[in-house]
Amino acid sequence: MSMGMDISPVDLINIQMFAVRVVALVNYRKQISQYLHTKMNSVAPNLTTLVGDQVGARLISKAGSLTSLAKYPASTLQILGMV
């Protein structure tokens, strides 16, 4: 029941299909997150420990490479974090 009305069979099918897609996306996100965690720990373990998987990956991406990121002064890192 919803607002005093029955849910039509078509609407129920759509809701169920949507729920299945949401569950699949959540599982996919978990897989991607685990992959990122594994890669970041192998490529940049110190950076990962300091700022985490996602922030570290974004910083490397914005800097262009880990080597470029390592050469930046602290003031540039602050700017990268704001962009």
N, CA, C and O atoms as a Maestro MAE file, in Angstrom:
{
 s_m_m2io_version
 :::
 2.0.0
}

f_m_ct {
 s_m_title
 :::
 protein
 m_atom[332] {
  # First column is atom index #
  i_m_mmod_type
  r_m_x_coord
  r_m_y_coord
  r_m_z_coord
  i_m_residue_number
  s_m_chain_name
  s_m_pdb_residue_name
  s_m_pdb_atom_name
  i_m_atomic_number
  :::
  1 25 0.830 -1.185 0.000 1 A "MET " " N  " 7
  2 3 0.000 0.000 0.000 1 A "MET " " CA " 6
  3 2 0.876 1.250 0.000 1 A "MET " " C  " 6
  4 15 1.914 1.318 0.658 1 A "MET " " O  " 8
  5 25 0.422 2.212 -0.749 2 A "SER " " N  " 7
  6 3 1.129 3.466 -0.812 2 A "SER " " CA " 6
  7 2 0.103 4.581 -0.889 2 A "SER " " C  " 6
  8 15 -0.658 4.658 -1.853 2 A "SER " " O  " 8
  9 25 0.074 5.434 0.101 3 A "MET " " N  " 7
  10 3 -0.861 6.557 0.145 3 A "MET " " CA " 6
  11 2 -2.303 6.071 -0.040 3 A "MET " " C  " 6
  12 15 -3.119 6.755 -0.658 3 A "MET " " O  " 8
  13 25 -2.608 4.898 0.495 4 A "GLY " " N  " 7
  14 3 -3.960 4.386 0.411 4 A "GLY " " CA " 6
  15 2 -4.291 3.706 -0.898 4 A "GLY " " C  " 6
  16 15 -5.435 3.301 -1.109 4 A "GLY " " O  " 8
  17 25 -3.307 3.568 -1.792 5 A "MET " " N  " 7
  18 3 -3.562 2.945 -3.083 5 A "MET " " CA " 6
  19 2 -2.670 1.716 -3.232 5 A "MET " " C  " 6
  20 15 -1.575 1.658 -2.673 5 A "MET " " O  " 8
  21 25 -3.145 0.754 -3.980 6 A "ASP " " N  " 7
  22 3 -2.331 -0.409 -4.293 6 A "ASP " " CA " 6
  23 2 -1.295 -0.040 -5.355 6 A "ASP " " C  " 6
  24 15 -1.525 0.819 -6.206 6 A "ASP " " O  " 8
  25 25 -0.146 -0.718 -5.278 7 A "ILE " " N  " 7
  26 3 0.874 -0.530 -6.308 7 A "ILE " " CA " 6
  27 2 0.517 -1.440 -7.474 7 A "ILE " " C  " 6
  28 15 0.255 -2.629 -7.293 7 A "ILE " " O  " 8
  29 25 0.510 -0.867 -8.667 8 A "SER " " N  " 7
  30 3 0.144 -1.655 -9.840 8 A "SER " " CA " 6
  31 2 1.250 -2.677 -10.128 8 A "SER " " C  " 6
  32 15 2.405 -2.465 -9.762 8 A "SER " " O  " 8
  33 25 0.892 -3.783 -10.783 9 A "PRO " " N  " 7
  34 3 1.899 -4.799 -11.110 9 A "PRO " " CA " 6
  35 2 3.053 -4.246 -11.955 9 A "PRO " " C  " 6
  36 15 4.201 -4.650 -11.770 9 A "PRO " " O  " 8
  37 25 2.763 -3.346 -12.859 10 A "VAL " " N  " 7
  38 3 3.806 -2.748 -13.689 10 A "VAL " " CA " 6
  39 2 4.766 -1.923 -12.822 10 A "VAL " " C  " 6
  40 15 5.984 -2.005 -12.978 10 A "VAL " " O  " 8
  41 25 4.202 -1.136 -11.916 11 A "ASP " " N  " 7
  42 3 5.034 -0.334 -11.022 11 A "ASP " " CA " 6
  43 2 5.869 -1.237 -10.116 11 A "ASP " " C  " 6
  44 15 7.033 -0.934 -9.856 11 A "ASP " " O  " 8
  45 25 5.307 -2.316 -9.642 12 A "LEU " " N  " 7
  46 3 6.027 -3.247 -8.782 12 A "LEU " " CA " 6
  47 2 7.207 -3.883 -9.527 12 A "LEU " " C  " 6
  48 15 8.288 -4.044 -8.961 12 A "LEU " " O  " 8
  49 25 6.998 -4.234 -10.768 13 A "ILE " " N  " 7
  50 3 8.079 -4.798 -11.590 13 A "ILE " " CA " 6
  51 2 9.185 -3.764 -11.776 13 A "ILE " " C  " 6
  52 15 10.366 -4.093 -11.673 13 A "ILE " " O  " 8
  53 25 8.809 -2.516 -12.049 14 A "ASN " " N  " 7
  54 3 9.804 -1.451 -12.212 14 A "ASN " " CA " 6
  55 2 10.589 -1.215 -10.931 14 A "ASN " " C  " 6
  56 15 11.803 -1.020 -10.975 14 A "ASN " " O  " 8
  57 25 9.913 -1.231 -9.801 15 A "ILE " " N  " 7
  58 3 10.580 -1.037 -8.510 15 A "ILE " " CA " 6
  59 2 11.555 -2.182 -8.247 15 A "ILE " " C  " 6
  60 15 12.675 -1.955 -7.788 15 A "ILE " " O  " 8
  61 25 11.130 -3.407 -8.538 16 A "GLN " " N  " 7
  62 3 12.012 -4.558 -8.332 16 A "GLN " " CA " 6
  63 2 13.227 -4.498 -9.251 16 A "GLN " " C  " 6
  64 15 14.339 -4.807 -8.822 16 A "GLN " " O  " 8
  65 25 13.032 -4.103 -10.509 17 A "MET " " N  " 7
  66 3 14.160 -3.983 -11.436 17 A "MET " " CA " 6
  67 2 15.128 -2.896 -10.959 17 A "MET " " C  " 6
  68 15 16.345 -3.056 -11.046 17 A "MET " " O  " 8
  69 25 14.580 -1.805 -10.463 18 A "PHE " " N  " 7
  70 3 15.412 -0.732 -9.949 18 A "PHE " " CA " 6
  71 2 16.214 -1.201 -8.733 18 A "PHE " " C  " 6
  72 15 17.397 -0.884 -8.610 18 A "PHE " " O  " 8
  73 25 15.581 -1.947 -7.845 19 A "ALA " " N  " 7
  74 3 16.262 -2.460 -6.660 19 A "ALA " " CA " 6
  75 2 17.394 -3.405 -7.042 19 A "ALA " " C  " 6
  76 15 18.461 -3.375 -6.429 19 A "ALA " " O  " 8
  77 25 17.172 -4.242 -8.047 20 A "VAL " " N  " 7
  78 3 18.220 -5.153 -8.515 20 A "VAL " " CA " 6
  79 2 19.397 -4.359 -9.065 20 A "VAL " " C  " 6
  80 15 20.551 -4.709 -8.815 20 A "VAL " " O  " 8
  81 25 19.124 -3.310 -9.801 21 A "ARG " " N  " 7
  82 3 20.202 -2.466 -10.354 21 A "ARG " " CA " 6
  83 2 20.984 -1.761 -9.247 21 A "ARG " " C  " 6
  84 15 22.209 -1.655 -9.317 21 A "ARG " " O  " 8
  85 25 20.282 -1.287 -8.239 22 A "VAL " " N  " 7
  86 3 20.946 -0.617 -7.120 22 A "VAL " " CA " 6
  87 2 21.879 -1.588 -6.408 22 A "VAL " " C  " 6
  88 15 23.011 -1.229 -6.084 22 A "VAL " " O  " 8
  89 25 21.425 -2.797 -6.164 23 A "VAL " " N  " 7
  90 3 22.260 -3.811 -5.503 23 A "VAL " " CA " 6
  91 2 23.477 -4.131 -6.365 23 A "VAL " " C  " 6
  92 15 24.582 -4.271 -5.840 23 A "VAL " " O  " 8
  93 25 23.291 -4.249 -7.673 24 A "ALA " " N  " 7
  94 3 24.412 -4.536 -8.572 24 A "ALA " " CA " 6
  95 2 25.427 -3.386 -8.548 24 A "ALA " " C  " 6
  96 15 26.633 -3.631 -8.544 24 A "ALA " " O  " 8
  97 25 24.959 -2.154 -8.532 25 A "LEU " " N  " 7
  98 3 25.864 -1.001 -8.488 25 A "LEU " " CA " 6
  99 2 26.625 -0.930 -7.166 25 A "LEU " " C  " 6
  100 15 27.803 -0.572 -7.149 25 A "LEU " " O  " 8
  101 25 25.969 -1.264 -6.071 26 A "VAL " " N  " 7
  102 3 26.640 -1.281 -4.772 26 A "VAL " " CA " 6
  103 2 27.745 -2.335 -4.772 26 A "VAL " " C  " 6
  104 15 28.846 -2.083 -4.283 26 A "VAL " " O  " 8
  105 25 27.453 -3.507 -5.314 27 A "ASN " " N  " 7
  106 3 28.469 -4.568 -5.390 27 A "ASN " " CA " 6
  107 2 29.626 -4.157 -6.290 27 A "ASN " " C  " 6
  108 15 30.784 -4.423 -5.968 27 A "ASN " " O  " 8
  109 25 29.330 -3.517 -7.405 28 A "TYR " " N  " 7
  110 3 30.374 -3.048 -8.320 28 A "TYR " " CA " 6
  111 2 31.247 -1.998 -7.639 28 A "TYR " " C  " 6
  112 15 32.470 -2.011 -7.782 28 A "TYR " " O  " 8
  113 25 30.619 -1.100 -6.907 29 A "ARG " " N  " 7
  114 3 31.381 -0.070 -6.200 29 A "ARG " " CA " 6
  115 2 32.306 -0.697 -5.160 29 A "ARG " " C  " 6
  116 15 33.433 -0.234 -4.984 29 A "ARG " " O  " 8
  117 25 31.854 -1.729 -4.477 30 A "LYS " " N  " 7
  118 3 32.706 -2.429 -3.515 30 A "LYS " " CA " 6
  119 2 33.906 -3.058 -4.212 30 A "LYS " " C  " 6
  120 15 35.024 -2.996 -3.700 30 A "LYS " " O  " 8
  121 25 33.683 -3.662 -5.372 31 A "GLN " " N  " 7
  122 3 34.777 -4.271 -6.126 31 A "GLN " " CA " 6
  123 2 35.796 -3.217 -6.561 31 A "GLN " " C  " 6
  124 15 37.002 -3.425 -6.426 31 A "GLN " " O  " 8
  125 25 35.316 -2.097 -7.079 32 A "ILE " " N  " 7
  126 3 36.199 -1.020 -7.523 32 A "ILE " " CA " 6
  127 2 36.969 -0.445 -6.336 32 A "ILE " " C  " 6
  128 15 38.161 -0.157 -6.451 32 A "ILE " " O  " 8
  129 25 36.307 -0.280 -5.220 33 A "SER " " N  " 7
  130 3 36.958 0.253 -4.030 33 A "SER " " CA " 6
  131 2 38.058 -0.687 -3.544 33 A "SER " " C  " 6
  132 15 39.137 -0.235 -3.161 33 A "SER " " O  " 8
  133 25 37.792 -1.982 -3.559 34 A "GLN " " N  " 7
  134 3 38.806 -2.965 -3.150 34 A "GLN " " CA " 6
  135 2 39.986 -2.961 -4.122 34 A "GLN " " C  " 6
  136 15 41.140 -3.058 -3.703 34 A "GLN " " O  " 8
  137 25 39.700 -2.849 -5.405 35 A "TYR " " N  " 7
  138 3 40.764 -2.775 -6.420 35 A "TYR " " CA " 6
  139 2 41.629 -1.535 -6.190 35 A "TYR " " C  " 6
  140 15 42.857 -1.616 -6.221 35 A "TYR " " O  " 8
  141 25 40.990 -0.395 -5.963 36 A "LEU " " N  " 7
  142 3 41.728 0.841 -5.720 36 A "LEU " " CA " 6
  143 2 42.589 0.714 -4.466 36 A "LEU " " C  " 6
  144 15 43.742 1.145 -4.456 36 A "LEU " " O  " 8
  145 25 42.039 0.130 -3.425 37 A "HIS " " N  " 7
  146 3 42.779 -0.066 -2.173 37 A "HIS " " CA " 6
  147 2 44.022 -0.914 -2.420 37 A "HIS " " C  " 6
  148 15 45.106 -0.575 -1.944 37 A "HIS " " O  " 8
  149 25 43.879 -2.000 -3.152 38 A "THR " " N  " 7
  150 3 45.004 -2.886 -3.447 38 A "THR " " CA " 6
  151 2 46.060 -2.168 -4.279 38 A "THR " " C  " 6
  152 15 47.250 -2.242 -3.971 38 A "THR " " O  " 8
  153 25 45.633 -1.474 -5.331 39 A "LYS " " N  " 7
  154 3 46.577 -0.772 -6.205 39 A "LYS " " CA " 6
  155 2 47.298 0.354 -5.470 39 A "LYS " " C  " 6
  156 15 48.512 0.506 -5.600 39 A "LYS " " O  " 8
  157 25 46.562 1.133 -4.710 40 A "MET " " N  " 7
  158 3 47.183 2.247 -3.999 40 A "MET " " CA " 6
  159 2 48.178 1.753 -2.951 40 A "MET " " C  " 6
  160 15 49.221 2.376 -2.750 40 A "MET " " O  " 8
  161 25 47.873 0.653 -2.288 41 A "ASN " " N  " 7
  162 3 48.811 0.111 -1.311 41 A "ASN " " CA " 6
  163 2 50.084 -0.399 -1.967 41 A "ASN " " C  " 6
  164 15 51.148 -0.375 -1.349 41 A "ASN " " O  " 8
  165 25 49.992 -0.858 -3.207 42 A "SER " " N  " 7
  166 3 51.195 -1.340 -3.878 42 A "SER " " CA " 6
  167 2 51.970 -0.211 -4.561 42 A "SER " " C  " 6
  168 15 53.198 -0.262 -4.622 42 A "SER " " O  " 8
  169 25 51.276 0.803 -5.074 43 A "VAL " " N  " 7
  170 3 51.928 1.886 -5.803 43 A "VAL " " CA " 6
  171 2 52.419 2.996 -4.867 43 A "VAL " " C  " 6
  172 15 53.541 3.482 -5.008 43 A "VAL " " O  " 8
  173 25 51.583 3.388 -3.924 44 A "ALA " " N  " 7
  174 3 51.917 4.511 -3.044 44 A "ALA " " CA " 6
  175 2 51.454 4.222 -1.611 44 A "ALA " " C  " 6
  176 15 50.504 4.841 -1.132 44 A "ALA " " O  " 8
  177 25 52.116 3.292 -0.931 45 A "PRO " " N  " 7
  178 3 51.642 2.911 0.412 45 A "PRO " " CA " 6
  179 2 51.711 4.045 1.437 45 A "PRO " " C  " 6
  180 15 50.825 4.165 2.283 45 A "PRO " " O  " 8
  181 25 52.756 4.880 1.369 46 A "ASN " " N  " 7
  182 3 52.857 5.978 2.335 46 A "ASN " " CA " 6
  183 2 51.767 7.019 2.109 46 A "ASN " " C  " 6
  184 15 51.149 7.497 3.060 46 A "ASN " " O  " 8
  185 25 51.538 7.365 0.856 47 A "LEU " " N  " 7
  186 3 50.475 8.322 0.529 47 A "LEU " " CA " 6
  187 2 49.119 7.769 0.950 47 A "LEU " " C  " 6
  188 15 48.283 8.502 1.477 47 A "LEU " " O  " 8
  189 25 48.905 6.492 0.719 48 A "THR " " N  " 7
  190 3 47.644 5.852 1.091 48 A "THR " " CA " 6
  191 2 47.430 5.903 2.595 48 A "THR " " C  " 6
  192 15 46.319 6.150 3.064 48 A "THR " " O  " 8
  193 25 48.497 5.671 3.345 49 A "THR " " N  " 7
  194 3 48.387 5.725 4.797 49 A "THR " " CA " 6
  195 2 48.080 7.143 5.273 49 A "THR " " C  " 6
  196 15 47.307 7.335 6.212 49 A "THR " " O  " 8
  197 25 48.681 8.123 4.628 50 A "LEU " " N  " 7
  198 3 48.485 9.517 5.048 50 A "LEU " " CA " 6
  199 2 47.100 10.060 4.720 50 A "LEU " " C  " 6
  200 15 46.448 10.655 5.578 50 A "LEU " " O  " 8
  201 25 46.649 9.860 3.491 51 A "VAL " " N  " 7
  202 3 45.410 10.521 3.054 51 A "VAL " " CA " 6
  203 2 44.303 9.561 2.638 51 A "VAL " " C  " 6
  204 15 43.172 9.996 2.423 51 A "VAL " " O  " 8
  205 25 44.593 8.280 2.518 52 A "GLY " " N  " 7
  206 3 43.579 7.316 2.117 52 A "GLY " " CA " 6
  207 2 43.642 6.987 0.640 52 A "GLY " " C  " 6
  208 15 44.346 7.634 -0.135 52 A "GLY " " O  " 8
  209 25 42.893 5.971 0.272 53 A "ASP " " N  " 7
  210 3 42.908 5.462 -1.104 53 A "ASP " " CA " 6
  211 2 42.381 6.483 -2.107 53 A "ASP " " C  " 6
  212 15 43.060 6.826 -3.075 53 A "ASP " " O  " 8
  213 25 41.181 6.956 -1.867 54 A "GLN " " N  " 7
  214 3 40.519 7.804 -2.852 54 A "GLN " " CA " 6
  215 2 41.191 9.163 -2.988 54 A "GLN " " C  " 6
  216 15 41.394 9.640 -4.104 54 A "GLN " " O  " 8
  217 25 41.534 9.787 -1.881 55 A "VAL " " N  " 7
  218 3 42.179 11.101 -1.944 55 A "VAL " " CA " 6
  219 2 43.547 10.968 -2.599 55 A "VAL " " C  " 6
  220 15 43.920 11.794 -3.433 55 A "VAL " " O  " 8
  221 25 44.294 9.937 -2.229 56 A "GLY " " N  " 7
  222 3 45.607 9.711 -2.834 56 A "GLY " " CA " 6
  223 2 45.515 9.511 -4.332 56 A "GLY " " C  " 6
  224 15 46.310 10.071 -5.087 56 A "GLY " " O  " 8
  225 25 44.552 8.717 -4.767 57 A "ALA " " N  " 7
  226 3 44.375 8.471 -6.200 57 A "ALA " " CA " 6
  227 2 43.999 9.757 -6.933 57 A "ALA " " C  " 6
  228 15 44.469 9.999 -8.045 57 A "ALA " " O  " 8
  229 25 43.159 10.575 -6.317 58 A "ARG " " N  " 7
  230 3 42.776 11.845 -6.945 58 A "ARG " " CA " 6
  231 2 43.959 12.798 -7.031 58 A "ARG " " C  " 6
  232 15 44.131 13.487 -8.037 58 A "ARG " " O  " 8
  233 25 44.770 12.841 -5.990 59 A "LEU " " N  " 7
  234 3 45.949 13.704 -6.024 59 A "LEU " " CA " 6
  235 2 46.916 13.274 -7.121 59 A "LEU " " C  " 6
  236 15 47.433 14.110 -7.862 59 A "LEU " " O  " 8
  237 25 47.160 11.964 -7.226 60 A "ILE " " N  " 7
  238 3 48.045 11.454 -8.281 60 A "ILE " " CA " 6
  239 2 47.462 11.799 -9.647 60 A "ILE " " C  " 6
  240 15 48.189 12.210 -10.552 60 A "ILE " " O  " 8
  241 25 46.176 11.633 -9.791 61 A "SER " " N  " 7
  242 3 45.523 11.929 -11.069 61 A "SER " " CA " 6
  243 2 45.672 13.402 -11.430 61 A "SER " " C  " 6
  244 15 46.000 13.728 -12.571 61 A "SER " " O  " 8
  245 25 45.434 14.290 -10.475 62 A "LYS " " N  " 7
  246 3 45.529 15.727 -10.761 62 A "LYS " " CA " 6
  247 2 46.969 16.159 -11.018 62 A "LYS " " C  " 6
  248 15 47.217 17.070 -11.808 62 A "LYS " " O  " 8
  249 25 47.920 15.500 -10.346 63 A "ALA " " N  " 7
  250 3 49.327 15.856 -10.541 63 A "ALA " " CA " 6
  251 2 49.871 15.283 -11.843 63 A "ALA " " C  " 6
  252 15 50.859 15.788 -12.376 63 A "ALA " " O  " 8
  253 25 49.248 14.250 -12.352 64 A "GLY " " N  " 7
  254 3 49.702 13.628 -13.595 64 A "GLY " " CA " 6
  255 2 50.464 12.333 -13.371 64 A "GLY " " C  " 6
  256 15 50.378 11.414 -14.185 64 A "GLY " " O  " 8
  257 25 51.207 12.252 -12.278 65 A "SER " " N  " 7
  258 3 51.931 11.023 -11.931 65 A "SER " " CA " 6
  259 2 52.368 11.121 -10.477 65 A "SER " " C  " 6
  260 15 52.346 12.197 -9.879 65 A "SER " " O  " 8
  261 25 52.759 9.999 -9.923 66 A "LEU " " N  " 7
  262 3 53.248 9.988 -8.550 66 A "LEU " " CA " 6
  263 2 54.555 10.763 -8.434 66 A "LEU " " C  " 6
  264 15 54.793 11.447 -7.439 66 A "LEU " " O  " 8
  265 25 55.398 10.653 -9.456 67 A "THR " " N  " 7
  266 3 56.670 11.381 -9.455 67 A "THR " " CA " 6
  267 2 56.432 12.889 -9.452 67 A "THR " " C  " 6
  268 15 57.087 13.623 -8.712 67 A "THR " " O  " 8
  269 25 55.503 13.345 -10.274 68 A "SER " " N  " 7
  270 3 55.176 14.780 -10.298 68 A "SER " " CA " 6
  271 2 54.615 15.229 -8.959 68 A "SER " " C  " 6
  272 15 54.962 16.299 -8.460 68 A "SER " " O  " 8
  273 25 53.761 14.420 -8.388 69 A "LEU " " N  " 7
  274 3 53.168 14.754 -7.098 69 A "LEU " " CA " 6
  275 2 54.242 14.878 -6.025 69 A "LEU " " C  " 6
  276 15 54.170 15.768 -5.177 69 A "LEU " " O  " 8
  277 25 55.235 13.996 -6.053 70 A "ALA " " N  " 7
  278 3 56.302 14.015 -5.055 70 A "ALA " " CA " 6
  279 2 57.155 15.273 -5.162 70 A "ALA " " C  " 6
  280 15 57.749 15.698 -4.172 70 A "ALA " " O  " 8
  281 25 57.223 15.867 -6.331 71 A "LYS " " N  " 7
  282 3 58.060 17.057 -6.540 71 A "LYS " " CA " 6
  283 2 57.351 18.367 -6.202 71 A "LYS " " C  " 6
  284 15 57.989 19.417 -6.121 71 A "LYS " " O  " 8
  285 25 56.043 18.308 -6.006 72 A "TYR " " N  " 7
  286 3 55.296 19.528 -5.712 72 A "TYR " " CA " 6
  287 2 55.560 20.015 -4.299 72 A "TYR " " C  " 6
  288 15 55.675 19.212 -3.373 72 A "TYR " " O  " 8
  289 25 55.658 21.338 -4.129 73 A "PRO " " N  " 7
  290 3 55.741 21.887 -2.766 73 A "PRO " " CA " 6
  291 2 54.363 21.816 -2.086 73 A "PRO " " C  " 6
  292 15 53.341 21.602 -2.738 73 A "PRO " " O  " 8
  293 25 54.367 21.996 -0.789 74 A "ALA " " N  " 7
  294 3 53.129 21.887 -0.010 74 A "ALA " " CA " 6
  295 2 52.065 22.867 -0.497 74 A "ALA " " C  " 6
  296 15 50.879 22.535 -0.507 74 A "ALA " " O  " 8
  297 25 52.469 24.052 -0.894 75 A "SER " " N  " 7
  298 3 51.492 25.055 -1.346 75 A "SER " " CA " 6
  299 2 50.753 24.579 -2.591 75 A "SER " " C  " 6
  300 15 49.563 24.853 -2.750 75 A "SER " " O  " 8
  301 25 51.445 23.872 -3.469 76 A "THR " " N  " 7
  302 3 50.801 23.342 -4.679 76 A "THR " " CA " 6
  303 2 49.835 22.222 -4.314 76 A "THR " " C  " 6
  304 15 48.774 22.091 -4.925 76 A "THR " " O  " 8
  305 25 50.196 21.419 -3.326 77 A "LEU " " N  " 7
  306 3 49.293 20.349 -2.887 77 A "LEU " " CA " 6
  307 2 47.992 20.927 -2.334 77 A "LEU " " C  " 6
  308 15 46.915 20.371 -2.551 77 A "LEU " " O  " 8
  309 25 48.099 22.032 -1.629 78 A "GLN " " N  " 7
  310 3 46.887 22.675 -1.121 78 A "GLN " " CA " 6
  311 2 45.991 23.113 -2.265 78 A "GLN " " C  " 6
  312 15 44.770 22.971 -2.188 78 A "GLN " " O  " 8
  313 25 46.581 23.642 -3.319 79 A "ILE " " N  " 7
  314 3 45.807 24.085 -4.482 79 A "ILE " " CA " 6
  315 2 45.192 22.889 -5.194 79 A "ILE " " C  " 6
  316 15 44.038 22.956 -5.617 79 A "ILE " " O  " 8
  317 25 45.947 21.783 -5.336 80 A "LEU " " N  " 7
  318 3 45.414 20.580 -5.975 80 A "LEU " " CA " 6
  319 2 44.205 20.060 -5.218 80 A "LEU " " C  " 6
  320 15 43.232 19.611 -5.824 80 A "LEU " " O  " 8
  321 25 44.266 20.120 -3.910 81 A "GLY " " N  " 7
  322 3 43.157 19.630 -3.100 81 A "GLY " " CA " 6
  323 2 41.898 20.460 -3.242 81 A "GLY " " C  " 6
  324 15 40.797 19.962 -3.005 81 A "GLY " " O  " 8
  325 25 42.042 21.708 -3.623 82 A "MET " " N  " 7
  326 3 40.883 22.592 -3.744 82 A "MET " " CA " 6
  327 2 40.215 22.489 -5.106 82 A "MET " " C  " 6
  328 15 39.038 22.824 -5.245 82 A "MET " " O  " 8
  329 25 40.942 22.035 -6.101 83 A "VAL " " N  " 7
  330 3 40.406 21.996 -7.467 83 A "VAL " " CA " 6
  331 2 39.504 20.813 -7.639 83 A "VAL " " C  " 6
  332 15 38.955 20.608 -8.722 83 A "VAL " " O  " 8
  :::
 }
 m_bond[331] {
  # First column is bond index #
  i_m_from
  i_m_to
  i_m_order
  :::
  1 1 2 1
  2 2 3 1
  3 3 4 2
  4 3 5 1
  5 5 6 1
  6 6 7 1
  7 7 8 2
  8 7 9 1
  9 9 10 1
  10 10 11 1
  11 11 12 2
  12 11 13 1
  13 13 14 1
  14 14 15 1
  15 15 16 2
  16 15 17 1
  17 17 18 1
  18 18 19 1
  19 19 20 2
  20 19 21 1
  21 21 22 1
  22 22 23 1
  23 23 24 2
  24 23 25 1
  25 25 26 1
  26 26 27 1
  27 27 28 2
  28 27 29 1
  29 29 30 1
  30 30 31 1
  31 31 32 2
  32 31 33 1
  33 33 34 1
  34 34 35 1
  35 35 36 2
  36 35 37 1
  37 37 38 1
  38 38 39 1
  39 39 40 2
  40 39 41 1
  41 41 42 1
  42 42 43 1
  43 43 44 2
  44 43 45 1
  45 45 46 1
  46 46 47 1
  47 47 48 2
  48 47 49 1
  49 49 50 1
  50 50 51 1
  51 51 52 2
  52 51 53 1
  53 53 54 1
  54 54 55 1
  55 55 56 2
  56 55 57 1
  57 57 58 1
  58 58 59 1
  59 59 60 2
  60 59 61 1
  61 61 62 1
  62 62 63 1
  63 63 64 2
  64 63 65 1
  65 65 66 1
  66 66 67 1
  67 67 68 2
  68 67 69 1
  69 69 70 1
  70 70 71 1
  71 71 72 2
  72 71 73 1
  73 73 74 1
  74 74 75 1
  75 75 76 2
  76 75 77 1
  77 77 78 1
  78 78 79 1
  79 79 80 2
  80 79 81 1
  81 81 82 1
  82 82 83 1
  83 83 84 2
  84 83 85 1
  85 85 86 1
  86 86 87 1
  87 87 88 2
  88 87 89 1
  89 89 90 1
  90 90 91 1
  91 91 92 2
  92 91 93 1
  93 93 94 1
  94 94 95 1
  95 95 96 2
  96 95 97 1
  97 97 98 1
  98 98 99 1
  99 99 100 2
  100 99 101 1
  101 101 102 1
  102 102 103 1
  103 103 104 2
  104 103 105 1
  105 105 106 1
  106 106 107 1
  107 107 108 2
  108 107 109 1
  109 109 110 1
  110 110 111 1
  111 111 112 2
  112 111 113 1
  113 113 114 1
  114 114 115 1
  115 115 116 2
  116 115 117 1
  117 117 118 1
  118 118 119 1
  119 119 120 2
  120 119 121 1
  121 121 122 1
  122 122 123 1
  123 123 124 2
  124 123 125 1
  125 125 126 1
  126 126 127 1
  127 127 128 2
  128 127 129 1
  129 129 130 1
  130 130 131 1
  131 131 132 2
  132 131 133 1
  133 133 134 1
  134 134 135 1
  135 135 136 2
  136 135 137 1
  137 137 138 1
  138 138 139 1
  139 139 140 2
  140 139 141 1
  141 141 142 1
  142 142 143 1
  143 143 144 2
  144 143 145 1
  145 145 146 1
  146 146 147 1
  147 147 148 2
  148 147 149 1
  149 149 150 1
  150 150 151 1
  151 151 152 2
  152 151 153 1
  153 153 154 1
  154 154 155 1
  155 155 156 2
  156 155 157 1
  157 157 158 1
  158 158 159 1
  159 159 160 2
  160 159 161 1
  161 161 162 1
  162 162 163 1
  163 163 164 2
  164 163 165 1
  165 165 166 1
  166 166 167 1
  167 167 168 2
  168 167 169 1
  169 169 170 1
  170 170 171 1
  171 171 172 2
  172 171 173 1
  173 173 174 1
  174 174 175 1
  175 175 176 2
  176 175 177 1
  177 177 178 1
  178 178 179 1
  179 179 180 2
  180 179 181 1
  181 181 182 1
  182 182 183 1
  183 183 184 2
  184 183 185 1
  185 185 186 1
  186 186 187 1
  187 187 188 2
  188 187 189 1
  189 189 190 1
  190 190 191 1
  191 191 192 2
  192 191 193 1
  193 193 194 1
  194 194 195 1
  195 195 196 2
  196 195 197 1
  197 197 198 1
  198 198 199 1
  199 199 200 2
  200 199 201 1
  201 201 202 1
  202 202 203 1
  203 203 204 2
  204 203 205 1
  205 205 206 1
  206 206 207 1
  207 207 208 2
  208 207 209 1
  209 209 210 1
  210 210 211 1
  211 211 212 2
  212 211 213 1
  213 213 214 1
  214 214 215 1
  215 215 216 2
  216 215 217 1
  217 217 218 1
  218 218 219 1
  219 219 220 2
  220 219 221 1
  221 221 222 1
  222 222 223 1
  223 223 224 2
  224 223 225 1
  225 225 226 1
  226 226 227 1
  227 227 228 2
  228 227 229 1
  229 229 230 1
  230 230 231 1
  231 231 232 2
  232 231 233 1
  233 233 234 1
  234 234 235 1
  235 235 236 2
  236 235 237 1
  237 237 238 1
  238 238 239 1
  239 239 240 2
  240 239 241 1
  241 241 242 1
  242 242 243 1
  243 243 244 2
  244 243 245 1
  245 245 246 1
  246 246 247 1
  247 247 248 2
  248 247 249 1
  249 249 250 1
  250 250 251 1
  251 251 252 2
  252 251 253 1
  253 253 254 1
  254 254 255 1
  255 255 256 2
  256 255 257 1
  257 257 258 1
  258 258 259 1
  259 259 260 2
  260 259 261 1
  261 261 262 1
  262 262 263 1
  263 263 264 2
  264 263 265 1
  265 265 266 1
  266 266 267 1
  267 267 268 2
  268 267 269 1
  269 269 270 1
  270 270 271 1
  271 271 272 2
  272 271 273 1
  273 273 274 1
  274 274 275 1
  275 275 276 2
  276 275 277 1
  277 277 278 1
  278 278 279 1
  279 279 280 2
  280 279 281 1
  281 281 282 1
  282 282 283 1
  283 283 284 2
  284 283 285 1
  285 285 286 1
  286 286 287 1
  287 287 288 2
  288 287 289 1
  289 289 290 1
  290 290 291 1
  291 291 292 2
  292 291 293 1
  293 293 294 1
  294 294 295 1
  295 295 296 2
  296 295 297 1
  297 297 298 1
  298 298 299 1
  299 299 300 2
  300 299 301 1
  301 301 302 1
  302 302 303 1
  303 303 304 2
  304 303 305 1
  305 305 306 1
  306 306 307 1
  307 307 308 2
  308 307 309 1
  309 309 310 1
  310 310 311 1
  311 311 312 2
  312 311 313 1
  313 313 314 1
  314 314 315 1
  315 315 316 2
  316 315 317 1
  317 317 318 1
  318 318 319 1
  319 319 320 2
  320 319 321 1
  321 321 322 1
  322 322 323 1
  323 323 324 2
  324 323 325 1
  325 325 326 1
  326 326 327 1
  327 327 328 2
  328 327 329 1
  329 329 330 1
  330 330 331 1
  331 331 332 2
  :::
 }
}
